Amino acid sequence: MVEEVATDGSDGSNGSAVSGVSGPDDSPCVQPIGEVDPETIADAPELFDRAATGRVVFLWLLTPTVSTIGSYVVFALLL
């Protein structure tokens, strides 16, 4: 069942469906959407980690290999 929310002010609110929300924030510490601070952009070498890539590729190959060997052993013992 869906509960109706009064938005006409009859419940004592200001007529808004969401109460407690004010207008736009003009705080100087919040950047507008779409603007990027050049100091926070990382350089390309900082974004690539060779060790992490090596771990991902190693586990990418190891996981199906171990599951294949394990399933072969289980079916060889059961059948």
C-alpha positions in Angstrom: 0.0 0.0 0.0 1.3 3.4 -0.9 0.9 6.2 1.6 -0.1 9.6 0.3 2.1 12.5 1.3 0.2 15.8 1.7 1.9 18.6 -0.4 -0.7 21.2 -0.1 0.3 22.4 3.3 -2.8 20.9 5.1 -0.5 18.9 7.4 1.2 22.0 8.8 4.2 21.8 6.5 5.2 24.4 4.0 3.7 22.4 1.1 6.9 20.7 0.2 7.1 16.9 -0.2 10.5 16.9 1.5 10.7 18.9 4.7 13.9 20.2 6.3 15.6 20.9 2.9 16.7 24.5 2.3 17.6 26.2 -0.9 20.9 26.0 -2.8 24.1 26.1 -0.7 26.3 29.1 -1.5 29.2 27.7 0.6 32.6 28.6 -0.9 34.1 25.2 0.0 31.7 23.3 -2.3 32.6 23.4 -6.0 29.8 23.5 -8.6 29.1 20.3 -10.4 31.3 19.8 -13.4 34.2 22.0 -12.3 37.4 20.2 -11.5 40.2 21.5 -9.3 43.5 20.9 -11.3 45.4 20.2 -8.1 43.2 17.1 -7.3 43.7 15.5 -10.7 46.2 12.6 -10.5 48.9 12.1 -13.1 48.6 9.0 -15.3 51.6 7.1 -13.7 49.9 7.5 -10.3 46.8 5.8 -11.6 48.5 2.6 -12.7 49.9 0.2 -10.2 51.9 -2.7 -11.7 51.7 -4.8 -8.5 47.9 -4.6 -8.4 47.6 -5.4 -12.1 49.9 -8.4 -11.6 47.7 -9.7 -8.7 44.5 -9.3 -10.7 45.9 -11.2 -13.7 47.5 -13.9 -11.5 44.2 -14.5 -9.7 42.3 -14.3 -12.9 44.2 -17.3 -14.2 44.6 -19.1 -10.9 40.9 -19.2 -9.9 39.5 -21.2 -12.8 42.6 -23.4 -12.9 42.1 -24.4 -9.2 38.3 -24.9 -9.7 38.9 -27.1 -12.7 41.4 -29.3 -11.0 39.3 -29.5 -7.9 36.2 -30.5 -9.8 38.1 -33.1 -11.7 39.4 -34.6 -8.5 36.0 -34.7 -6.9 34.3 -36.3 -9.9 37.2 -38.8 -10.3 36.7 -39.9 -6.7 32.9 -40.1 -6.9 32.6 -41.8 -10.3 
